[in-house]
Amino acid sequence: MAKEYLEKLSRLILQLDIEKEVDFRIEAKHLFTGAALYVNKVICASWSPVGLAFKLPEKEVANLISSGKAKPLKYFPTGHVKKGYALFMFPEKSRPKRWKAYFVKAIKHSHA
C-alpha cells in the first residue's frame, strides 16, 4: 500500500513542479502505510490512507482545523494527534494546484 502513496506523492510533486519553488533538496520516501516528503531529513508532508497532511505553523494549523478546512492528523485511529500538521481528507477530489502553496509553505516551515 505504501508504494501506491509514494507514487501519488511523487507524481503530484512533479506535476506541481515543487522543486522549482524551493531552494531545498526534497525527497519522497515510504512512511508506514503511506509516503512522506522530506526536506533535509525532516518530514514536511505526507500522503497516506487518512489523507494528505502538511506540517505548517501552529497558528495556521489551528485556523485550518477550526474553519473545518482540515482535520488533526492521526495516522492510526487509536494513535495520538501529530501536532503541527493539517490533514486534508480525500485529496484526489481537489484540483492538484490547490496543494502547491501548502507544499511550499510546509517545505519552508520545516527547514526554518
Secondary structure, DSSP 8 states (H G I E B T S, - for coil): -HHHHHHHHHHHHHHHTGGGT-SS-EEEEEETTEEEEEETTEEEEEEETTEEEEE--HHHHHHHHHTTS-EEE-SSTTS--EEEEEEES-GGGS-GGGGHHHHHHHHHHHH-
